[in-house]
């Protein structure tokens, strides 16, 4: 069970992480999001800061008032029923992607290595509805799960020094979008004109974990 399959790990002198198995799983992500919300509602006064990933929840506390053992007991007290986390509803976003050759630097490489025609790669990639599992690496970079297994492809052995803003890429079993110009090691198969991160608005990144991207 998800509730039992976890470990606790100290982070520095005032942090604790709850860590579940490292896997890309939608139900696990739902559980962690609700776990984070439930813990905050129960113990908001002890939390200095917190964050979560697709397989962990980390929180920081005042170590002059509480011990790691105190935190472990509080975290262990959070109990969720399966029905609680299966009904979380998020938004779906539609993002236009251009797969033209001058924007899809690695499309021909993938076609050759996977022995799949370019048109089929585009069809497989654009037909899926992806789950946002994590926002990170760069502000607004969406790690999207649900990539067709036929398109799974290891990251580049040597990252490029510059990948352009809006680049749509494949890295391992996930696809993602570069929100700004940056170095990167994923394979580029297209580009989107959508601004993935705007620091001047109330919510700089419009998508959040568990949202769906088509």
PEMOBEL-V769250 format. One record per pair of residues at least 4 apart in sequence whose ideal C-beta (glycine too) atoms are under 6 Angstrom apart, sorted by the first residue. I is the first residue (numbers start at 1). J is the second residue. D is the distance in whole Angstrom. If there is no record, write none. Layout:
I;J;D, I;J;D
//
This chain:
2;31;5, 6;18;5, 6;20;5, 7;19;5, 8;72;5, 9;17;5, 9;19;6, 10;68;6, 11;15;3, 11;17;5, 11;58;6, 13;63;6, 14;60;5, 14;61;6, 14;63;4, 15;60;4, 16;71;5, 17;56;5, 17;58;4, 18;57;5, 18;75;6, 19;56;5, 20;28;6, 20;55;5, 22;55;5, 24;133;6, 24;145;5, 26;131;6, 29;54;5, 29;133;6, 30;85;4, 30;88;5, 31;35;6, 31;85;5, 32;52;5, 32;57;6, 34;38;6, 34;80;6, 34;84;6, 34;85;5, 35;57;6, 35;78;6, 36;52;5, 36;57;5, 38;78;5, 39;43;6, 39;78;5, 40;44;5, 43;74;5, 46;61;5, 47;59;5, 48;60;5, 49;60;5, 50;59;4, 51;58;6, 52;57;5, 53;134;6, 54;133;4, 54;134;5, 61;66;5, 61;71;6, 66;70;4, 80;84;5, 80;85;6, 90;210;4, 90;211;5, 91;211;5, 92;212;4, 93;207;6, 93;213;5, 94;214;5, 95;192;5, 95;194;5, 95;213;6, 97;168;5, 97;190;5, 97;192;5, 98;103;6, 98;190;6, 98;191;5, 99;104;5, 99;122;5, 99;190;4, 103;190;6, 103;191;4, 104;189;5, 104;190;5, 105;188;4, 106;110;6, 106;187;4, 106;188;5, 107;118;6, 107;189;5, 110;114;6, 110;121;6, 110;153;6, 111;116;6, 111;118;5, 116;120;5, 116;121;5, 122;126;6, 123;127;6, 124;148;5, 124;151;6, 128;146;6, 129;212;5, 129;214;5, 130;144;4, 130;146;5, 130;213;5, 131;145;5, 131;146;5, 131;212;6, 132;142;5, 132;207;5, 132;209;5, 132;211;5, 133;143;5, 133;145;5, 134;143;4, 135;142;6, 135;205;6, 137;141;5, 138;179;6, 138;182;6, 139;197;5, 140;179;3, 140;196;4, 140;197;3, 140;205;4, 141;179;6, 142;176;6, 142;177;6, 142;207;6, 143;174;5, 143;176;6, 144;174;6, 144;175;5, 144;176;6, 144;213;6, 145;174;6, 147;151;5, 147;173;6, 147;174;6, 147;175;5, 152;173;5, 153;170;5, 153;187;6, 155;171;5, 155;185;4, 155;186;6, 156;185;5, 159;183;5, 159;184;6, 159;185;4, 161;183;5, 162;181;6, 163;167;5, 163;178;5, 163;184;4, 164;181;6, 165;180;5, 165;181;5, 166;191;5, 166;192;5, 167;178;4, 167;188;5, 167;191;6, 168;177;5, 168;189;6, 168;190;4, 168;192;6, 169;176;6, 169;186;4, 169;187;6, 169;188;5, 170;175;5, 170;187;5, 171;186;4, 177;196;6, 179;196;4, 179;197;4, 197;204;5, 197;205;5, 198;204;6, 199;204;5, 207;211;5
//
